[in-house]
Amino acid sequence: MAKKKCVAQYNEECSMLRNRRGQMNTGEQSPVSTHHESTQEDDRLSEGDSQSLNGTSAQHDQGIYSPNNEAQSTAFFLLVVLLSFSTRLYKIMEPPHVCWDETHFGKMGSYYINRTFFFDVHPPLGKMLIGLAGYMTGYDGTYPFLKPGDRYEHHNYWGMRGFCASLGSCLPPFAYLTVLELSQSPTAALITAAVLAFDTGCITISQYILLDPILMFFIMGAVLSMVKFNRQRYRPFSTPWWFWLVLTGVNLSGALGVKFVGLFVILLVGMNTAWDLWSLLGDLHLSLIDFGKHVLSRVFGLILLPLFLYVTIFAVHFVVLNKSGPGDGFFSSAFQSRLIGNNLHNASMPEYLAYGSIITVKNLRIAGGYLHSHWHLYPEGVGAKQQQVTAYLHKDYNNMWLVHRSNDSDEPDLVRHGDIIQLEHKETTRNLHSHLHEAPLTKKHFQVTGYGINGTGDPNDLWQVEVCGGRKGDLVKVLRSKVRFLHRATGCVLYSSGKTLPKWGWEQVEITCSPYLKETPNSQWNIEDHINTKLPNISLSVLKPHFLEILLESHIVMIRGNSGLKPKDNEMNSKPWHWPINYQGLRFSGVNETEYRVYLLGNPVIWWLNLVSLGLYVVMVAVASLALRRGVQLDKRRIEHCRVLMEGGGLLLLGWLLHYVPFYTMGRILYYHHYFPAMLFSSMLTGKVVPPYLLRCAIRLPSRSRVHLIYICFSLCLSKPCSFYMFHPLSYGMRGPLAHDPDSTMAGLKWMDSWEF
């Protein structure tokens, strides 16, 4: 009988699905096309169960879970918007000086206004928007943003801060709408929005000129658009269906265009899309042609469109930043030739390298640097105590070298493949030198130093020039020839390891002599600057690269720059396990009693509630899955709640994992603020877990226990504004004694010794 009943139910569902599709094809509105109406049917079917509850609980359930309660949902949403914007725009001008990373991103906004080229490890969209916001609000791009604590004085900075705060203010409303779609519970959505609206960490990170609020805006926009698109599954290829699909793609390109961690939300959307397509493939009522249309539409909306917009961001970036600036040295000579004001832009110089020339030598490894030396010596215990030779990423007078040969001559003889030369450092007059001492960091390589004086040294100063792919007698072309320098005494080759030296090496790049002679960009060089008044000059305009070349090069430079952000000696950094427990914050401004102090730290009540909710969610899903697997008799309403819990909650848990776990594999320096995108997902999961109806979906509880759970949830909700009131000085600024002093406004609130406010 049970089997026949299941077959009959399956046939009925198939019939309803066919009717629904038929109505959609004829333009009629399906009576079961929305989750709202299916939930109404479940409510009618579970009416007997609802009557078993006491009056208070029944009224509570109806108020929270009625999907058609549009007035309540709208009122809640307006409250969230008001609360979010008021908490983030309050005291937006305080403190009136540079705070933390404003020194970087405010300066980069100025570069866009001045059209000055710079280098950053992140894609350009966030800085472009900051610069645009400053320009539109009257900022002239003249403030230097030298260091934290410098006062803005008369400079107009409110527009850039206000722009970031406005995008940060959108996070609670976006979270509200996302959870409302996933749970159809205004209460669950309101709890989520309250978690984000009253979190001191989210407030602080939204109020300053930073990339984080811009990144989180696009991440939340992508998640909301994806959830809205999922809700249109029964209206394929309709206008709303296309709108949310395209908007998802736009937000994905925006997230990746701000920071590379936008790849995590792309992965989340990709996994959701793959599951969606897998489900469609299993629908036998859908023809393969229609399935192909679904695949192609998603390829367009979620791959091709975001890729086009992402490339467009860089096209605008390169057009706007057309003047030479501090980022030139990170890029190749050909790249620099397109920048107005660079010495290679529309320049002319001798075409072939000659003896007696003054040159700069640039490594062909992206961000490999210029061959460089200075008066400082290697310290004791680091090879021979001779003059340091490094690679430097910026143009500098100490990058200049003189090309010599053993027998001096006034004739400007040209350097050829196979010639033996000496390179004398122009500033210090010491020769480029190597010997059998091990290199400072790459122990299997030999040390490179500056040795001798006024060009006088020893046989360890001799280097053989090799043109890559050349033959004996071939001339060395400036900029265009790939050259290697082989050390005559040891047989090694001049090499830029890409490793950053300690402070004694001024954190410049290590130069070694590699005994491994395989041709790699690390061992290949080109002659960039070439000064010789005895030779005729040629124009270098032919060197300008095309767009795809500079796009590829810029990405290689950014990726290598990102991976090179290693912790420095005695530098404060945090570990991923610190973040969920709110172990340690970040000083945004001020360190003593007299200074205006702002401290980035999450509201501890909220963060610890999020942590508990993550564990509670896993337990609830396990209990619900076990109950369904064992055939526990549950009414349709509870079964629907379990489905919402596992599907919607599972999506949020996956989002949290994708935005948090990868940081354990990263070798770069990490900071507390890297956790905030993951915190958005844990906060939304808290909104889905806390409401008591989801607790009852996993296990039956007596009515009295349900009422107790309601009271507990009410207390937790009330704790958010209360804890926000206690900790709000972290976001809005503190003066006076520090927290350990009984007279401090924060006395008694330093609950962990690692907090530094």
TIPALUM-106566 format. One record per residue (C-alpha): residue number from 0; x, y, z; residue in three letters. Coordinates in steps of 0.02 Angstrom, whole numbers. Layout:
<sites>
NUM/X/Y/Z/Ala
...
</sites>
This chain:
<sites>
0/0/0/0/Met
1/140/119/45/Ala
2/223/85/-123/Lys
3/62/118/-219/Lys
4/36/278/-120/Lys
5/213/340/-164/Cys
6/185/299/-348/Val
7/19/391/-348/Ala
8/99/541/-263/Gln
9/241/541/-390/Tyr
10/117/535/-535/Asn
11/20/678/-459/Glu
12/177/785/-442/Glu
13/226/748/-622/Cys
14/53/799/-680/Ser
15/64/961/-582/Met
16/235/997/-658/Leu
17/169/968/-834/Arg
18/19/1080/-800/Asn
19/135/1215/-733/Arg
20/245/1210/-888/Arg
21/92/1213/-1000/Gly
22/28/1367/-912/Gln
23/197/1452/-928/Met
24/204/1414/-1113/Asn
25/33/1494/-1138/Thr
26/80/1645/-1036/Gly
27/-30/1601/-885/Glu
28/32/1621/-707/Gln
29/60/1451/-626/Ser
30/-36/1432/-465/Pro
31/113/1340/-389/Val
32/251/1440/-471/Ser
33/309/1520/-310/Thr
34/370/1452/-149/His
35/247/1567/-61/His
36/95/1475/-126/Glu
37/167/1301/-99/Ser
38/202/1349/80/Thr
39/22/1407/98/Gln
40/-34/1235/43/Glu
41/80/1156/173/Asp
42/7/1273/304/Asp
43/-168/1213/260/Arg
44/-114/1032/264/Leu
45/-34/1055/435/Ser
46/-181/1149/509/Glu
47/-214/1009/632/Gly
48/-39/1022/698/Asp
49/-54/1210/715/Ser
50/-212/1191/818/Gln
51/-118/1081/940/Ser
52/-8/1227/992/Leu
53/-57/1345/1129/Asn
54/-125/1514/1079/Gly
55/35/1612/1103/Thr
56/142/1494/1004/Ser
57/17/1480/862/Ala
58/4/1667/849/Gln
59/193/1680/851/His
60/211/1553/711/Asp
61/83/1639/603/Gln
62/167/1807/625/Gly
63/338/1743/581/Ile
64/308/1616/445/Tyr
65/165/1685/343/Ser
66/250/1708/174/Pro
67/120/1831/110/Asn
68/145/1953/252/Asn
69/212/2086/135/Glu
70/177/2231/253/Ala
71/282/2153/392/Gln
72/423/2112/273/Ser
73/423/2288/200/Thr
74/421/2368/373/Ala
75/567/2258/428/Phe
76/665/2301/271/Phe
77/642/2488/293/Leu
78/696/2472/474/Leu
79/852/2379/419/Val
80/895/2511/289/Val
81/873/2652/415/Leu
82/974/2561/547/Leu
83/1114/2514/428/Ser
84/1141/2686/351/Phe
85/1128/2776/517/Ser
86/1259/2666/603/Thr
87/1383/2680/460/Arg
88/1366/2863/414/Leu
89/1371/2921/595/Tyr
90/1534/3017/630/Lys
91/1596/2977/456/Ile
92/1717/3125/463/Met
93/1800/3064/623/Glu
94/1944/3053/648/Pro
95/1999/3190/527/Pro
96/2163/3105/489/His
97/2227/2955/390/Val
98/2181/2788/468/Cys
99/2267/2622/433/Trp
100/2261/2572/247/Asp
101/2185/2738/194/Glu
102/2366/2784/164/Thr
103/2367/2658/20/His
104/2195/2664/-57/Phe
105/2166/2850/-33/Gly
106/2333/2881/-118/Lys
107/2283/2765/-261/Met
108/2121/2859/-281/Gly
109/2227/3016/-301/Ser
110/2332/2929/-433/Tyr
111/2175/2899/-537/Tyr
112/2125/3081/-523/Ile
113/2302/3132/-577/Asn
114/2311/2990/-707/Arg
115/2475/2930/-631/Thr
116/2522/2748/-656/Phe
117/2552/2644/-498/Phe
118/2566/2462/-449/Phe
119/2453/2367/-330/Asp
120/2429/2182/-295/Val
121/2240/2197/-318/His
122/2138/2224/-478/Pro
123/2093/2407/-509/Pro
124/1903/2422/-492/Leu
125/1898/2466/-306/Gly
126/2030/2603/-321/Lys
127/1948/2669/-479/Met
128/1781/2688/-388/Leu
129/1867/2773/-240/Ile
130/1952/2895/-358/Gly
131/1788/2926/-450/Leu
132/1697/2958/-286/Ala
133/1831/3082/-233/Gly
134/1828/3170/-401/Tyr
135/1637/3183/-403/Met
136/1635/3260/-228/Thr
137/1767/3391/-260/Gly
138/1928/3309/-205/Tyr
139/2072/3371/-314/Asp
140/2194/3227/-289/Gly
141/2330/3331/-207/Thr
142/2335/3254/-33/Tyr
143/2491/3143/-16/Pro
144/2422/3010/105/Phe
145/2598/2986/173/Leu
146/2564/2893/335/Lys
147/2427/2854/463/Pro
148/2394/2998/580/Gly
149/2424/3138/453/Asp
150/2281/3263/464/Arg
151/2174/3297/310/Tyr
152/2165/3483/352/Glu
153/2069/3572/212/His
154/2068/3423/92/His
155/1899/3353/44/Asn
156/1897/3171/99/Tyr
157/1715/3146/150/Trp
158/1662/3089/-23/Gly
159/1780/2940/-27/Met
160/1736/2889/150/Arg
161/1551/2917/118/Gly
162/1556/2811/-39/Phe
163/1635/2664/52/Cys
164/1514/2685/197/Ala
165/1365/2688/79/Ser
166/1416/2524/-1/Leu
167/1448/2451/172/Gly
168/1274/2509/223/Ser
169/1199/2398/87/Cys
170/1263/2239/169/Leu
171/1126/2217/302/Pro
172/985/2252/176/Pro
173/1064/2130/52/Phe
174/1079/1999/189/Ala
175/898/2029/240/Tyr
176/835/2000/63/Leu
177/946/1847/40/Thr
178/889/1759/199/Val
179/708/1809/164/Leu
180/720/1720/-4/Glu
181/804/1567/70/Leu
182/690/1547/222/Ser
183/531/1646/182/Gln
184/542/1706/362/Ser
185/546/1896/393/Pro
186/602/1859/571/Thr
187/751/1756/515/Ala
188/795/1893/390/Ala
189/780/2028/524/Leu
190/893/1931/642/Ile
191/1025/1918/505/Thr
192/1014/2103/466/Ala
193/1026/2148/652/Ala
194/1183/2041/668/Val
195/1269/2141/531/Leu
196/1194/2311/575/Ala
197/1251/2301/757/Phe
198/1422/2225/725/Asp
199/1558/2348/772/Thr
200/1682/2265/654/Gly
201/1569/2284/502/Cys
202/1537/2464/548/Ile
203/1721/2506/568/Thr
204/1779/2424/408/Ile
205/1641/2515/311/Ser
206/1682/2691/371/Gln
207/1854/2716/295/Tyr
208/1935/2726/124/Ile
209/1962/2539/101/Leu
210/1929/2404/-27/Leu
211/1837/2290/95/Asp
212/1664/2372/92/Pro
213/1671/2379/-98/Ile
214/1721/2195/-109/Leu
215/1585/2140/14/Met
216/1455/2243/-80/Phe
217/1488/2145/-240/Phe
218/1498/1978/-147/Ile
219/1330/2006/-64/Met
220/1259/2072/-227/Gly
221/1314/1913/-316/Ala
222/1240/1800/-181/Val
223/1074/1894/-178/Leu
224/1062/1892/-368/Ser
225/1102/1705/-370/Met
226/967/1667/-242/Val
227/841/1775/-335/Lys
228/887/1686/-497/Phe
229/861/1517/-414/Asn
230/686/1572/-367/Arg
231/647/1598/-552/Gln
232/679/1415/-597/Arg
233/495/1389/-643/Tyr
234/497/1541/-759/Arg
235/646/1505/-872/Pro
236/698/1637/-1000/Phe
237/573/1762/-932/Ser
238/625/1944/-905/Thr
239/655/1923/-716/Pro
240/751/1762/-752/Trp
241/869/1851/-871/Trp
242/882/2004/-758/Phe
243/944/1907/-607/Trp
244/1059/1799/-713/Leu
245/1143/1950/-791/Val
246/1151/2043/-625/Leu
247/1238/1893/-548/Thr
248/1369/1900/-684/Gly
249/1393/2088/-661/Val
250/1422/2067/-475/Asn
251/1544/1924/-503/Leu
252/1650/2034/-617/Ser
253/1640/2173/-487/Gly
254/1698/2059/-344/Ala
255/1845/1993/-445/Leu
256/1884/2168/-508/Gly
257/1910/2230/-329/Val
258/2012/2086/-257/Lys
259/2065/1914/-314/Phe
260/1971/1837/-167/Val
261/1818/1873/-274/Gly
262/1863/1704/-350/Leu
263/1783/1623/-196/Phe
264/1609/1691/-233/Val
265/1634/1644/-417/Ile
266/1669/1467/-358/Leu
267/1512/1471/-249/Leu
268/1403/1528/-394/Val
269/1486/1401/-508/Gly
270/1449/1256/-391/Met
271/1269/1315/-371/Asn
272/1252/1327/-560/Thr
273/1326/1154/-587/Ala
274/1201/1080/-464/Trp
275/1059/1174/-547/Asp
276/1107/1108/-720/Leu
277/1127/932/-651/Trp
278/949/942/-585/Ser
279/885/1004/-752/Leu
280/975/863/-841/Leu
281/876/740/-735/Gly
282/710/817/-786/Asp
283/645/697/-919/Leu
284/511/822/-971/His
285/648/942/-1028/Leu
286/715/910/-1203/Ser
287/902/909/-1235/Leu
288/880/1062/-1346/Ile
289/800/1158/-1202/Asp
290/936/1095/-1086/Phe
291/1066/1159/-1208/Gly
292/982/1330/-1205/Lys
293/998/1330/-1016/His
294/1183/1288/-1027/Val
295/1219/1422/-1158/Leu
296/1123/1555/-1063/Ser
297/1226/1522/-907/Arg
298/1387/1521/-1007/Val
299/1339/1692/-1073/Phe
300/1278/1766/-908/Gly
301/1404/1690/-787/Leu
302/1562/1669/-893/Ile
303/1568/1775/-1050/Leu
304/1483/1931/-981/Leu
305/1587/1937/-819/Pro
306/1746/1905/-920/Leu
307/1704/2046/-1041/Phe
308/1667/2167/-898/Leu
309/1825/2115/-806/Tyr
310/1932/2148/-960/Val
311/1841/2313/-986/Thr
312/1890/2366/-809/Ile
313/2074/2344/-856/Phe
314/2049/2433/-1022/Ala
315/1983/2586/-929/Val
316/2123/2567/-802/His
317/2258/2574/-936/Phe
318/2176/2719/-1028/Val
319/2157/2825/-871/Val
320/2331/2790/-799/Leu
321/2434/2847/-947/Asn
322/2568/2947/-853/Lys
323/2729/2880/-781/Ser
324/2726/2850/-594/Gly
325/2795/2748/-449/Pro
326/2737/2581/-523/Gly
327/2840/2587/-682/Asp
328/2985/2482/-621/Gly
329/2875/2331/-585/Phe
330/2839/2313/-771/Phe
331/2938/2273/-927/Ser
332/3029/2401/-1031/Ser
333/2902/2381/-1171/Ala
334/2759/2413/-1049/Phe
335/2844/2572/-985/Gln
336/2865/2640/-1161/Ser
337/2676/2676/-1167/Arg
338/2678/2790/-1013/Leu
339/2689/2978/-1040/Ile
340/2839/3049/-946/Gly
341/2933/2885/-937/Asn
342/3108/2897/-1006/Asn
343/3061/2762/-1133/Leu
344/2904/2850/-1196/His
345/2935/2914/-1373/Asn
346/3119/2906/-1328/Ala
347/3270/2879/-1435/Ser
348/3436/2799/-1389/Met
349/3579/2703/-1470/Pro
350/3514/2541/-1545/Glu
351/3662/2429/-1502/Tyr
352/3758/2409/-1338/Leu
353/3935/2478/-1343/Ala
354/4086/2488/-1229/Tyr
355/4091/2649/-1130/Gly
356/3900/2658/-1120/Ser
357/3802/2696/-961/Ile
358/3659/2571/-947/Ile
359/3525/2500/-834/Thr
360/3499/2312/-837/Val
361/3323/2245/-805/Lys
362/3281/2065/-763/Asn
363/3152/1984/-878/Leu
364/3064/1897/-736/Arg
365/2906/1997/-701/Ile
366/2946/2106/-549/Ala
367/3125/2041/-559/Gly
368/3194/2216/-538/Gly
369/3342/2318/-599/Tyr
370/3522/2267/-564/Leu
371/3565/2380/-417/His
372/3701/2416/-291/Ser
373/3731/2539/-150/His
374/3864/2582/-20/Trp
375/3799/2458/110/His
376/3895/2297/141/Leu
377/3832/2120/173/Tyr
378/3825/2091/362/Pro
379/3938/1973/459/Glu
380/3900/1791/425/Gly
381/3821/1824/254/Val
382/3956/1773/131/Gly
383/4099/1894/105/Ala
384/4079/2064/189/Lys
385/4079/2159/24/Gln
386/3961/2283/-57/Gln
387/3783/2226/-82/Gln
388/3714/2193/-255/Val
389/3524/2177/-264/Thr
390/3378/2197/-383/Ala
391/3273/2353/-355/Tyr
392/3097/2372/-422/Leu
393/3102/2561/-444/His
394/3201/2675/-557/Lys
395/3350/2742/-461/Asp
396/3520/2821/-492/Tyr
397/3601/2670/-410/Asn
398/3539/2562/-555/Asn
399/3670/2639/-672/Met
400/3819/2535/-733/Trp
401/3968/2570/-847/Leu
402/4016/2442/-979/Val
403/4205/2411/-985/His
404/4325/2294/-1071/Arg
405/4500/2246/-1019/Ser
406/4593/2361/-1142/Asn
407/4526/2538/-1136/Asp
408/4492/2627/-1300/Ser
409/4409/2788/-1353/Asp
410/4321/2702/-1497/Glu
411/4138/2655/-1462/Pro
412/4159/2472/-1509/Asp
413/3996/2374/-1501/Leu
414/3970/2231/-1380/Val
415/3941/2063/-1464/Arg
416/3883/1889/-1416/His
417/4026/1801/-1326/Gly
418/4121/1959/-1273/Asp
419/4201/1970/-1100/Ile
420/4151/2129/-1008/Ile
421/4159/2215/-839/Gln
422/4012/2308/-763/Leu
423/4064/2452/-650/Glu
424/3934/2527/-533/His
425/3930/2710/-580/Lys
426/3896/2780/-406/Glu
427/4017/2675/-302/Thr
428/4144/2630/-441/Thr
429/4145/2447/-385/Arg
430/4136/2304/-509/Asn
431/4001/2172/-523/Leu
432/4085/2022/-440/His
433/4049/1843/-390/Ser
434/4142/1704/-299/His
435/4112/1535/-217/Leu
436/4031/1602/-58/His
437/3848/1549/-44/Glu
438/3709/1673/-80/Ala
439/3615/1753/67/Pro
440/3448/1662/41/Leu
441/3468/1540/-104/Thr
442/3604/1432/-25/Lys
443/3640/1328/-180/Lys
444/3685/1486/-277/His
445/3841/1595/-263/Phe
446/3850/1769/-188/Gln
447/3857/1923/-302/Val
448/3944/2078/-233/Thr
449/4024/2242/-281/Gly
450/4215/2232/-272/Tyr
451/4367/2338/-311/Gly
452/4373/2525/-337/Ile
453/4377/2641/-488/Asn
454/4352/2491/-601/Gly
455/4505/2399/-533/Thr
456/4467/2227/-465/Gly
457/4515/2046/-501/Asp
458/4471/1906/-624/Pro
459/4308/1872/-528/Asn
460/4240/2033/-606/Asp
461/4234/1962/-783/Leu
462/4069/1915/-864/Trp
463/4034/1840/-1035/Gln
464/3887/1914/-1131/Val
465/3769/1789/-1213/Glu
466/3624/1841/-1325/Val
467/3488/1709/-1301/Cys
468/3467/1620/-1466/Gly
469/3614/1714/-1540/Gly
470/3776/1665/-1624/Arg
471/3953/1726/-1600/Lys
472/3971/1902/-1666/Gly
473/3787/1950/-1649/Asp
474/3761/2126/-1583/Leu
475/3668/2161/-1420/Val
476/3510/2260/-1460/Lys
477/3449/2381/-1328/Val
478/3280/2330/-1253/Leu
479/3250/2192/-1381/Arg
480/3391/2068/-1348/Ser
481/3376/1941/-1208/Lys
482/3548/1934/-1128/Val
483/3632/1820/-1002/Arg
484/3790/1859/-904/Phe
485/3901/1706/-873/Leu
486/4032/1722/-737/His
487/4199/1673/-811/Arg
488/4282/1609/-651/Ala
489/4143/1498/-584/Thr
490/4035/1464/-737/Gly
491/3875/1523/-652/Cys
492/3747/1643/-725/Val
493/3683/1809/-654/Leu
494/3511/1774/-577/Tyr
495/3367/1866/-491/Ser
496/3291/1744/-366/Ser
497/3135/1846/-331/Gly
498/3163/1824/-143/Lys
499/3153/1976/-31/Thr
500/3306/2013/75/Leu
501/3289/2056/261/Pro
502/3301/2234/325/Lys
503/3491/2234/310/Trp
504/3461/2218/122/Gly
505/3328/2355/125/Trp
506/3197/2224/79/Glu
507/3258/2224/-100/Gln
508/3267/2070/-211/Val
509/3410/1946/-195/Glu
510/3536/1935/-338/Ile
511/3637/1773/-352/Thr
512/3749/1682/-474/Cys
513/3662/1520/-519/Ser
514/3763/1364/-564/Pro
515/3608/1299/-655/Tyr
516/3626/1362/-833/Leu
517/3451/1325/-898/Lys
518/3377/1480/-981/Glu
519/3238/1555/-875/Thr
520/3171/1733/-858/Pro
521/3263/1743/-691/Asn
522/3430/1729/-781/Ser
523/3384/1835/-932/Gln
524/3407/2023/-940/Trp
525/3383/2166/-1061/Asn
526/3471/2332/-1078/Ile
527/3343/2467/-1040/Glu
528/3426/2638/-1023/Asp
529/3573/2665/-1140/His
530/3674/2826/-1139/Ile
531/3819/2847/-1261/Asn
532/3845/3017/-1344/Thr
533/3961/2943/-1476/Lys
534/3823/2836/-1553/Leu
535/3671/2885/-1657/Pro
536/3498/2864/-1580/Asn
537/3343/2774/-1645/Ile
538/3159/2794/-1597/Ser
539/3085/2668/-1474/Leu
540/2903/2694/-1524/Ser
541/2900/2523/-1607/Val
542/2913/2440/-1437/Leu
543/2738/2484/-1375/Lys
544/2644/2322/-1333/Pro
545/2463/2285/-1378/His
546/2321/2272/-1252/Phe
547/2323/2083/-1224/Leu
548/2511/2088/-1188/Glu
549/2495/2221/-1054/Ile
550/2339/2135/-983/Leu
551/2434/1971/-963/Leu
552/2589/2057/-893/Glu
553/2488/2156/-765/Ser
554/2409/1995/-699/His
555/2576/1908/-683/Ile
556/2644/2057/-588/Val
557/2492/2063/-471/Met
558/2496/1876/-434/Ile
559/2682/1877/-398/Arg
560/2665/2034/-295/Gly
561/2525/1954/-193/Asn
562/2625/1796/-160/Ser
563/2773/1903/-110/Gly
564/2680/1985/36/Leu
565/2770/1885/170/Lys
566/2770/1929/356/Pro
567/2914/2045/399/Lys
568/3020/2041/555/Asp
569/2918/2088/710/Asn
570/2767/2132/603/Glu
571/2596/2101/679/Met
572/2492/1975/582/Asn
573/2353/1854/625/Ser
574/2312/1671/596/Lys
575/2151/1607/518/Pro
576/2102/1516/677/Trp
577/2105/1683/768/His
578/1966/1757/663/Trp
579/1805/1662/706/Pro
580/1839/1675/892/Ile
581/1874/1862/879/Asn
582/2044/1833/957/Tyr
583/2130/1994/905/Gln
584/2080/2154/818/Gly
585/2171/2288/720/Leu
586/2220/2464/770/Arg
587/2147/2585/644/Phe
588/2202/2740/736/Ser
589/2288/2791/898/Gly
590/2388/2695/1028/Val
591/2387/2800/1187/Asn
592/2273/2897/1304/Glu
593/2286/3064/1213/Thr
594/2252/3001/1037/Glu
595/2085/2968/955/Tyr
596/2078/2777/954/Arg
597/1981/2669/832/Val
598/1997/2480/848/Tyr
599/1934/2353/722/Leu
600/1853/2215/825/Leu
601/1692/2121/796/Gly
602/1551/2134/922/Asn
603/1602/1985/1032/Pro
604/1422/1934/1072/Val
605/1381/1927/886/Ile
606/1540/1839/833/Trp
607/1529/1707/967/Trp
608/1344/1682/926/Leu
609/1394/1656/744/Asn
610/1521/1527/799/Leu
611/1393/1434/905/Val
612/1268/1442/762/Ser
613/1392/1358/643/Leu
614/1409/1210/761/Gly
615/1222/1208/800/Leu
616/1180/1206/616/Tyr
617/1287/1052/585/Val
618/1201/963/731/Val
619/1028/1014/670/Met
620/1059/953/494/Val
621/1128/788/560/Ala
622/974/761/671/Val
623/853/812/532/Ala
624/939/699/405/Ser
625/938/553/526/Leu
626/754/579/566/Ala
627/707/584/382/Leu
628/816/435/344/Arg
629/737/332/482/Arg
630/562/377/425/Gly
631/511/477/578/Val
632/332/536/554/Gln
633/338/724/520/Leu
634/200/833/452/Asp
635/227/919/285/Lys
636/262/1084/367/Arg
637/409/1017/466/Arg
638/473/924/313/Ile
639/472/1089/217/Glu
640/566/1173/359/His
641/697/1035/353/Cys
642/716/1059/167/Arg
643/739/1247/187/Val
644/863/1217/326/Leu
645/969/1095/228/Met
646/963/1179/57/Glu
647/969/1364/99/Gly
648/1077/1339/253/Gly
649/1191/1222/157/Gly
650/1221/1357/26/Leu
651/1270/1481/162/Leu
652/1383/1355/250/Leu
653/1469/1320/84/Leu
654/1493/1507/59/Gly
655/1572/1521/231/Trp
656/1690/1375/198/Leu
657/1744/1441/28/Leu
658/1782/1614/98/His
659/1873/1550/253/Tyr
660/1962/1382/230/Val
661/2074/1435/82/Pro
662/2167/1557/196/Phe
663/2245/1409/285/Tyr
664/2338/1367/124/Thr
665/2404/1543/90/Met
666/2585/1585/123/Gly
667/2561/1774/113/Arg
668/2539/1886/264/Ile
669/2361/1883/332/Leu
670/2261/2009/432/Tyr
671/2101/2005/532/Tyr
672/2001/2099/401/His
673/2021/1953/278/His
674/1885/1859/375/Tyr
675/1744/1983/347/Phe
676/1676/1909/184/Pro
677/1662/1740/272/Ala
678/1581/1828/421/Met
679/1439/1885/307/Leu
680/1394/1703/271/Phe
681/1406/1648/453/Ser
682/1292/1794/502/Ser
683/1162/1742/373/Met
684/1173/1564/436/Leu
685/1142/1628/613/Thr
686/981/1709/552/Gly
687/922/1542/484/Lys
688/972/1441/638/Val
689/910/1551/781/Val
690/722/1556/739/Pro
691/634/1422/841/Pro
692/537/1349/697/Tyr
693/700/1284/624/Leu
694/745/1206/791/Leu
695/581/1112/789/Arg
696/611/1048/613/Cys
697/750/936/677/Ala
698/665/864/830/Ile
699/491/870/908/Arg
700/479/971/1067/Leu
701/335/997/1189/Pro
702/243/1162/1179/Ser
703/319/1225/1342/Arg
704/495/1194/1275/Ser
705/450/1286/1117/Arg
706/399/1438/1217/Val
707/563/1431/1312/His
708/657/1426/1148/Leu
709/561/1579/1090/Ile
710/611/1672/1249/Tyr
711/794/1619/1224/Ile
712/792/1682/1045/Cys
713/711/1845/1100/Phe
714/849/1869/1230/Ser
715/983/1835/1100/Leu
716/904/1962/983/Cys
717/899/2091/1122/Leu
718/1082/2058/1164/Ser
719/1138/2127/995/Lys
720/1090/2310/1021/Pro
721/1143/2299/1204/Cys
722/1317/2233/1161/Ser
723/1328/2361/1021/Phe
724/1295/2500/1146/Tyr
725/1435/2433/1258/Met
726/1564/2414/1121/Phe
727/1517/2557/1004/His
728/1668/2664/1056/Pro
729/1777/2539/962/Leu
730/1698/2600/800/Ser
731/1660/2781/838/Tyr
732/1819/2823/932/Gly
733/1887/2828/1109/Met
734/1993/2949/1209/Arg
735/2059/2943/1384/Gly
736/2126/2798/1485/Pro
737/2150/2626/1406/Leu
738/2034/2482/1443/Ala
739/2136/2412/1588/His
740/2114/2576/1684/Asp
741/1959/2580/1799/Pro
742/1923/2758/1739/Asp
743/1916/2705/1557/Ser
744/1751/2709/1462/Thr
745/1793/2529/1410/Met
746/1837/2468/1584/Ala
747/1781/2290/1611/Gly
748/1751/2260/1426/Leu
749/1923/2189/1386/Lys
750/1861/2011/1396/Trp
751/2015/1939/1311/Met
752/2195/1987/1349/Asp
753/2235/1990/1163/Ser
754/2119/2138/1134/Trp
755/2222/2297/1126/Glu
756/2102/2442/1152/Phe
</sites>
